[in-house]
Amino acid sequence: MLCLLLTANAGYFSSFSLHQKQIIRAKIISKRYFINLNL
């Protein structure tokens, strides 16, 4: 039971970190896009 809970938490945290990486990447892309618009 505890092992199942730990693996579920590990999966949640890995998907959460992946989601944060996608947010950071989207922010970087949007910054580049807005810089290109301003130029």
PDBQT receptor file of N, H, CA, C and O in Angstrom, charges set to zero:
ATOM      1  N   MET A   1       0.834  -1.204   0.000  1.00  0.00    +0.000 N 
ATOM      2  CA  MET A   1       0.000   0.000   0.000  1.00  0.00    +0.000 C 
ATOM      3  C   MET A   1       0.871   1.258   0.000  1.00  0.00    +0.000 C 
ATOM      4  O   MET A   1       0.663   2.176  -0.794  1.00  0.00    +0.000 OA
ATOM      5  N   LEU A   2       1.835   1.279   0.894  1.00  0.00    +0.000 N 
ATOM      6  H   LEU A   2       2.005   0.534   1.539  1.00  0.00    +0.000 HD
ATOM      7  CA  LEU A   2       2.730   2.436   0.983  1.00  0.00    +0.000 C 
ATOM      8  C   LEU A   2       3.575   2.567  -0.285  1.00  0.00    +0.000 C 
ATOM      9  O   LEU A   2       3.827   3.672  -0.764  1.00  0.00    +0.000 OA
ATOM     10  N   CYS A   3       4.009   1.420  -0.820  1.00  0.00    +0.000 N 
ATOM     11  H   CYS A   3       3.804   0.522  -0.430  1.00  0.00    +0.000 HD
ATOM     12  CA  CYS A   3       4.802   1.430  -2.047  1.00  0.00    +0.000 C 
ATOM     13  C   CYS A   3       3.988   2.005  -3.202  1.00  0.00    +0.000 C 
ATOM     14  O   CYS A   3       4.503   2.778  -4.009  1.00  0.00    +0.000 OA
ATOM     15  N   LEU A   4       2.716   1.623  -3.273  1.00  0.00    +0.000 N 
ATOM     16  H   LEU A   4       2.297   0.994  -2.617  1.00  0.00    +0.000 HD
ATOM     17  CA  LEU A   4       1.840   2.125  -4.330  1.00  0.00    +0.000 C 
ATOM     18  C   LEU A   4       1.684   3.640  -4.201  1.00  0.00    +0.000 C 
ATOM     19  O   LEU A   4       1.686   4.356  -5.203  1.00  0.00    +0.000 OA
ATOM     20  N   LEU A   5       1.550   4.121  -2.970  1.00  0.00    +0.000 N 
ATOM     21  H   LEU A   5       1.548   3.540  -2.156  1.00  0.00    +0.000 HD
ATOM     22  CA  LEU A   5       1.398   5.549  -2.716  1.00  0.00    +0.000 C 
ATOM     23  C   LEU A   5       2.658   6.307  -3.140  1.00  0.00    +0.000 C 
ATOM     24  O   LEU A   5       2.572   7.388  -3.722  1.00  0.00    +0.000 OA
ATOM     25  N   LEU A   6       3.818   5.738  -2.847  1.00  0.00    +0.000 N 
ATOM     26  H   LEU A   6       3.888   4.859  -2.374  1.00  0.00    +0.000 HD
ATOM     27  CA  LEU A   6       5.083   6.385  -3.200  1.00  0.00    +0.000 C 
ATOM     28  C   LEU A   6       5.249   6.469  -4.714  1.00  0.00    +0.000 C 
ATOM     29  O   LEU A   6       5.683   7.496  -5.235  1.00  0.00    +0.000 OA
ATOM     30  N   THR A   7       4.905   5.391  -5.425  1.00  0.00    +0.000 N 
ATOM     31  H   THR A   7       4.552   4.556  -5.002  1.00  0.00    +0.000 HD
ATOM     32  CA  THR A   7       5.036   5.418  -6.883  1.00  0.00    +0.000 C 
ATOM     33  C   THR A   7       4.049   6.411  -7.486  1.00  0.00    +0.000 C 
ATOM     34  O   THR A   7       4.356   7.062  -8.485  1.00  0.00    +0.000 OA
ATOM     35  N   ALA A   8       2.859   6.529  -6.883  1.00  0.00    +0.000 N 
ATOM     36  H   ALA A   8       2.609   6.000  -6.073  1.00  0.00    +0.000 HD
ATOM     37  CA  ALA A   8       1.877   7.502  -7.373  1.00  0.00    +0.000 C 
ATOM     38  C   ALA A   8       2.402   8.918  -7.167  1.00  0.00    +0.000 C 
ATOM     39  O   ALA A   8       2.257   9.770  -8.043  1.00  0.00    +0.000 OA
ATOM     40  N   ASN A   9       3.012   9.170  -6.011  1.00  0.00    +0.000 N 
ATOM     41  H   ASN A   9       3.130   8.478  -5.299  1.00  0.00    +0.000 HD
ATOM     42  CA  ASN A   9       3.581  10.495  -5.737  1.00  0.00    +0.000 C 
ATOM     43  C   ASN A   9       4.731  10.795  -6.682  1.00  0.00    +0.000 C 
ATOM     44  O   ASN A   9       4.859  11.919  -7.167  1.00  0.00    +0.000 OA
ATOM     45  N   ALA A  10       5.575   9.793  -6.949  1.00  0.00    +0.000 N 
ATOM     46  H   ALA A  10       5.471   8.879  -6.555  1.00  0.00    +0.000 HD
ATOM     47  CA  ALA A  10       6.706   9.988  -7.851  1.00  0.00    +0.000 C 
ATOM     48  C   ALA A  10       6.206  10.335  -9.253  1.00  0.00    +0.000 C 
ATOM     49  O   ALA A  10       6.752  11.220  -9.912  1.00  0.00    +0.000 OA
ATOM     50  N   GLY A  11       5.163   9.630  -9.705  1.00  0.00    +0.000 N 
ATOM     51  H   GLY A  11       4.719   8.911  -9.170  1.00  0.00    +0.000 HD
ATOM     52  CA  GLY A  11       4.592   9.925 -11.019  1.00  0.00    +0.000 C 
ATOM     53  C   GLY A  11       3.996  11.317 -11.070  1.00  0.00    +0.000 C 
ATOM     54  O   GLY A  11       4.113  12.016 -12.076  1.00  0.00    +0.000 OA
ATOM     55  N   TYR A  12       3.349  11.719  -9.970  1.00  0.00    +0.000 N 
ATOM     56  H   TYR A  12       3.254  11.150  -9.153  1.00  0.00    +0.000 HD
ATOM     57  CA  TYR A  12       2.741  13.055  -9.925  1.00  0.00    +0.000 C 
ATOM     58  C   TYR A  12       3.808  14.138  -9.975  1.00  0.00    +0.000 C 
ATOM     59  O   TYR A  12       3.669  15.120 -10.704  1.00  0.00    +0.000 OA
ATOM     60  N   PHE A  13       4.874  13.960  -9.201  1.00  0.00    +0.000 N 
ATOM     61  H   PHE A  13       4.987  13.163  -8.609  1.00  0.00    +0.000 HD
ATOM     62  CA  PHE A  13       5.917  14.988  -9.168  1.00  0.00    +0.000 C 
ATOM     63  C   PHE A  13       6.676  15.061 -10.487  1.00  0.00    +0.000 C 
ATOM     64  O   PHE A  13       7.070  16.146 -10.914  1.00  0.00    +0.000 OA
ATOM     65  N   SER A  14       6.886  13.915 -11.139  1.00  0.00    +0.000 N 
ATOM     66  H   SER A  14       6.565  13.034 -10.792  1.00  0.00    +0.000 HD
ATOM     67  CA  SER A  14       7.592  13.940 -12.421  1.00  0.00    +0.000 C 
ATOM     68  C   SER A  14       6.733  14.629 -13.481  1.00  0.00    +0.000 C 
ATOM     69  O   SER A  14       7.253  15.379 -14.306  1.00  0.00    +0.000 OA
ATOM     70  N   SER A  15       5.417  14.380 -13.465  1.00  0.00    +0.000 N 
ATOM     71  H   SER A  15       4.994  13.770 -12.795  1.00  0.00    +0.000 HD
ATOM     72  CA  SER A  15       4.539  15.037 -14.435  1.00  0.00    +0.000 C 
ATOM     73  C   SER A  15       4.427  16.526 -14.104  1.00  0.00    +0.000 C 
ATOM     74  O   SER A  15       4.282  17.353 -15.004  1.00  0.00    +0.000 OA
ATOM     75  N   PHE A  16       4.495  16.870 -12.804  1.00  0.00    +0.000 N 
ATOM     76  H   PHE A  16       4.613  16.197 -12.073  1.00  0.00    +0.000 HD
ATOM     77  CA  PHE A  16       4.424  18.269 -12.401  1.00  0.00    +0.000 C 
ATOM     78  C   PHE A  16       5.662  19.019 -12.864  1.00  0.00    +0.000 C 
ATOM     79  O   PHE A  16       5.555  20.141 -13.358  1.00  0.00    +0.000 OA
ATOM     80  N   SER A  17       6.838  18.414 -12.712  1.00  0.00    +0.000 N 
ATOM     81  H   SER A  17       6.924  17.502 -12.310  1.00  0.00    +0.000 HD
ATOM     82  CA  SER A  17       8.069  19.068 -13.146  1.00  0.00    +0.000 C 
ATOM     83  C   SER A  17       8.087  19.191 -14.667  1.00  0.00    +0.000 C 
ATOM     84  O   SER A  17       8.573  20.185 -15.206  1.00  0.00    +0.000 OA
ATOM     85  N   LEU A  18       7.559  18.183 -15.356  1.00  0.00    +0.000 N 
ATOM     86  H   LEU A  18       7.164  17.375 -14.918  1.00  0.00    +0.000 HD
ATOM     87  CA  LEU A  18       7.474  18.251 -16.818  1.00  0.00    +0.000 C 
ATOM     88  C   LEU A  18       6.566  19.399 -17.227  1.00  0.00    +0.000 C 
ATOM     89  O   LEU A  18       6.864  20.123 -18.177  1.00  0.00    +0.000 OA
ATOM     90  N   HIS A  19       5.453  19.567 -16.508  1.00  0.00    +0.000 N 
ATOM     91  H   HIS A  19       5.212  18.979 -15.736  1.00  0.00    +0.000 HD
ATOM     92  CA  HIS A  19       4.522  20.648 -16.797  1.00  0.00    +0.000 C 
ATOM     93  C   HIS A  19       5.186  21.993 -16.568  1.00  0.00    +0.000 C 
ATOM     94  O   HIS A  19       4.981  22.921 -17.351  1.00  0.00    +0.000 OA
ATOM     95  N   GLN A  20       5.975  22.117 -15.513  1.00  0.00    +0.000 N 
ATOM     96  H   GLN A  20       6.141  21.364 -14.877  1.00  0.00    +0.000 HD
ATOM     97  CA  GLN A  20       6.665  23.382 -15.237  1.00  0.00    +0.000 C 
ATOM     98  C   GLN A  20       7.689  23.679 -16.322  1.00  0.00    +0.000 C 
ATOM     99  O   GLN A  20       7.858  24.833 -16.717  1.00  0.00    +0.000 OA
ATOM    100  N   LYS A  21       8.374  22.648 -16.807  1.00  0.00    +0.000 N 
ATOM    101  H   LYS A  21       8.237  21.711 -16.486  1.00  0.00    +0.000 HD
ATOM    102  CA  LYS A  21       9.336  22.850 -17.893  1.00  0.00    +0.000 C 
ATOM    103  C   LYS A  21       8.620  23.356 -19.137  1.00  0.00    +0.000 C 
ATOM    104  O   LYS A  21       9.137  24.229 -19.834  1.00  0.00    +0.000 OA
ATOM    105  N   GLN A  22       7.427  22.815 -19.427  1.00  0.00    +0.000 N 
ATOM    106  H   GLN A  22       7.007  22.106 -18.861  1.00  0.00    +0.000 HD
ATOM    107  CA  GLN A  22       6.662  23.273 -20.591  1.00  0.00    +0.000 C 
ATOM    108  C   GLN A  22       6.233  24.718 -20.417  1.00  0.00    +0.000 C 
ATOM    109  O   GLN A  22       6.231  25.483 -21.382  1.00  0.00    +0.000 OA
ATOM    110  N   ILE A  23       5.864  25.110 -19.182  1.00  0.00    +0.000 N 
ATOM    111  H   ILE A  23       5.865  24.489 -18.399  1.00  0.00    +0.000 HD
ATOM    112  CA  ILE A  23       5.469  26.502 -18.928  1.00  0.00    +0.000 C 
ATOM    113  C   ILE A  23       6.655  27.426 -19.146  1.00  0.00    +0.000 C 
ATOM    114  O   ILE A  23       6.521  28.480 -19.769  1.00  0.00    +0.000 OA
ATOM    115  N   ILE A  24       7.823  27.032 -18.631  1.00  0.00    +0.000 N 
ATOM    116  H   ILE A  24       7.932  26.176 -18.125  1.00  0.00    +0.000 HD
ATOM    117  CA  ILE A  24       9.028  27.860 -18.789  1.00  0.00    +0.000 C 
ATOM    118  C   ILE A  24       9.380  27.982 -20.268  1.00  0.00    +0.000 C 
ATOM    119  O   ILE A  24       9.733  29.060 -20.744  1.00  0.00    +0.000 OA
ATOM    120  N   ARG A  25       9.282  26.862 -20.991  1.00  0.00    +0.000 N 
ATOM    121  H   ARG A  25       8.995  25.986 -20.604  1.00  0.00    +0.000 HD
ATOM    122  CA  ARG A  25       9.596  26.881 -22.426  1.00  0.00    +0.000 C 
ATOM    123  C   ARG A  25       8.615  27.776 -23.171  1.00  0.00    +0.000 C 
ATOM    124  O   ARG A  25       9.008  28.518 -24.072  1.00  0.00    +0.000 OA
ATOM    125  N   ALA A  26       7.341  27.710 -22.798  1.00  0.00    +0.000 N 
ATOM    126  H   ALA A  26       7.022  27.108 -22.066  1.00  0.00    +0.000 HD
ATOM    127  CA  ALA A  26       6.332  28.549 -23.452  1.00  0.00    +0.000 C 
ATOM    128  C   ALA A  26       6.599  30.026 -23.171  1.00  0.00    +0.000 C 
ATOM    129  O   ALA A  26       6.409  30.867 -24.050  1.00  0.00    +0.000 OA
ATOM    130  N   LYS A  27       7.039  30.346 -21.949  1.00  0.00    +0.000 N 
ATOM    131  H   LYS A  27       7.193  29.663 -21.235  1.00  0.00    +0.000 HD
ATOM    132  CA  LYS A  27       7.358  31.739 -21.618  1.00  0.00    +0.000 C 
ATOM    133  C   LYS A  27       8.538  32.232 -22.441  1.00  0.00    +0.000 C 
ATOM    134  O   LYS A  27       8.523  33.357 -22.940  1.00  0.00    +0.000 OA
ATOM    135  N   ILE A  28       9.563  31.393 -22.586  1.00  0.00    +0.000 N 
ATOM    136  H   ILE A  28       9.575  30.478 -22.181  1.00  0.00    +0.000 HD
ATOM    137  CA  ILE A  28      10.738  31.770 -23.379  1.00  0.00    +0.000 C 
ATOM    138  C   ILE A  28      10.337  31.986 -24.831  1.00  0.00    +0.000 C 
ATOM    139  O   ILE A  28      10.759  32.959 -25.456  1.00  0.00    +0.000 OA
ATOM    140  N   ILE A  29       9.523  31.080 -25.372  1.00  0.00    +0.000 N 
ATOM    141  H   ILE A  29       9.181  30.289 -24.865  1.00  0.00    +0.000 HD
ATOM    142  CA  ILE A  29       9.084  31.198 -26.765  1.00  0.00    +0.000 C 
ATOM    143  C   ILE A  29       8.246  32.467 -26.950  1.00  0.00    +0.000 C 
ATOM    144  O   ILE A  29       8.405  33.184 -27.939  1.00  0.00    +0.000 OA
ATOM    145  N   SER A  30       7.354  32.738 -25.993  1.00  0.00    +0.000 N 
ATOM    146  H   SER A  30       7.225  32.156 -25.190  1.00  0.00    +0.000 HD
ATOM    147  CA  SER A  30       6.507  33.929 -26.124  1.00  0.00    +0.000 C 
ATOM    148  C   SER A  30       7.344  35.196 -26.016  1.00  0.00    +0.000 C 
ATOM    149  O   SER A  30       7.057  36.186 -26.688  1.00  0.00    +0.000 OA
ATOM    150  N   LYS A  31       8.379  35.173 -25.172  1.00  0.00    +0.000 N 
ATOM    151  H   LYS A  31       8.612  34.369 -24.626  1.00  0.00    +0.000 HD
ATOM    152  CA  LYS A  31       9.261  36.344 -25.087  1.00  0.00    +0.000 C 
ATOM    153  C   LYS A  31       9.965  36.582 -26.414  1.00  0.00    +0.000 C 
ATOM    154  O   LYS A  31      10.037  37.714 -26.890  1.00  0.00    +0.000 OA
ATOM    155  N   ARG A  32      10.481  35.516 -27.008  1.00  0.00    +0.000 N 
ATOM    156  H   ARG A  32      10.422  34.596 -26.621  1.00  0.00    +0.000 HD
ATOM    157  CA  ARG A  32      11.146  35.646 -28.307  1.00  0.00    +0.000 C 
ATOM    158  C   ARG A  32      10.156  36.139 -29.357  1.00  0.00    +0.000 C 
ATOM    159  O   ARG A  32      10.496  36.960 -30.209  1.00  0.00    +0.000 OA
ATOM    160  N   TYR A  33       8.937  35.631 -29.285  1.00  0.00    +0.000 N 
ATOM    161  H   TYR A  33       8.662  34.964 -28.593  1.00  0.00    +0.000 HD
ATOM    162  CA  TYR A  33       7.926  36.016 -30.264  1.00  0.00    +0.000 C 
ATOM    163  C   TYR A  33       7.587  37.497 -30.136  1.00  0.00    +0.000 C 
ATOM    164  O   TYR A  33       7.463  38.195 -31.143  1.00  0.00    +0.000 OA
ATOM    165  N   PHE A  34       7.435  37.979 -28.900  1.00  0.00    +0.000 N 
ATOM    166  H   PHE A  34       7.536  37.412 -28.083  1.00  0.00    +0.000 HD
ATOM    167  CA  PHE A  34       7.114  39.390 -28.703  1.00  0.00    +0.000 C 
ATOM    168  C   PHE A  34       8.291  40.273 -29.093  1.00  0.00    +0.000 C 
ATOM    169  O   PHE A  34       8.086  41.373 -29.607  1.00  0.00    +0.000 OA
ATOM    170  N   ILE A  35       9.520  39.816 -28.861  1.00  0.00    +0.000 N 
ATOM    171  H   ILE A  35       9.687  38.922 -28.445  1.00  0.00    +0.000 HD
ATOM    172  CA  ILE A  35      10.701  40.579 -29.284  1.00  0.00    +0.000 C 
ATOM    173  C   ILE A  35      10.711  40.681 -30.810  1.00  0.00    +0.000 C 
ATOM    174  O   ILE A  35      11.015  41.734 -31.371  1.00  0.00    +0.000 OA
ATOM    175  N   ASN A  36      10.374  39.565 -31.475  1.00  0.00    +0.000 N 
ATOM    176  H   ASN A  36      10.128  38.710 -31.019  1.00  0.00    +0.000 HD
ATOM    177  CA  ASN A  36      10.318  39.579 -32.935  1.00  0.00    +0.000 C 
ATOM    178  C   ASN A  36       9.225  40.522 -33.429  1.00  0.00    +0.000 C 
ATOM    179  O   ASN A  36       9.395  41.186 -34.452  1.00  0.00    +0.000 OA
ATOM    180  N   LEU A  37       8.109  40.586 -32.714  1.00  0.00    +0.000 N 
ATOM    181  H   LEU A  37       7.971  40.047 -31.884  1.00  0.00    +0.000 HD
ATOM    182  CA  LEU A  37       7.037  41.499 -33.097  1.00  0.00    +0.000 C 
ATOM    183  C   LEU A  37       7.476  42.946 -32.949  1.00  0.00    +0.000 C 
ATOM    184  O   LEU A  37       7.151  43.793 -33.781  1.00  0.00    +0.000 OA
ATOM    185  N   ASN A  38       8.224  43.225 -31.876  1.00  0.00    +0.000 N 
ATOM    186  H   ASN A  38       8.489  42.537 -31.200  1.00  0.00    +0.000 HD
ATOM    187  CA  ASN A  38       8.663  44.596 -31.638  1.00  0.00    +0.000 C 
ATOM    188  C   ASN A  38       9.711  45.042 -32.653  1.00  0.00    +0.000 C 
ATOM    189  O   ASN A  38       9.805  46.232 -32.955  1.00  0.00    +0.000 OA
ATOM    190  N   LEU A  39      10.495  44.113 -33.181  1.00  0.00    +0.000 N 
ATOM    191  H   LEU A  39      10.418  43.147 -32.935  1.00  0.00    +0.000 HD
ATOM    192  CA  LEU A  39      11.521  44.465 -34.158  1.00  0.00    +0.000 C 
ATOM    193  C   LEU A  39      10.959  44.668 -35.546  1.00  0.00    +0.000 C 
ATOM    194  O   LEU A  39      11.707  44.969 -36.476  1.00  0.00    +0.000 OA
TER     195      LEU A  39
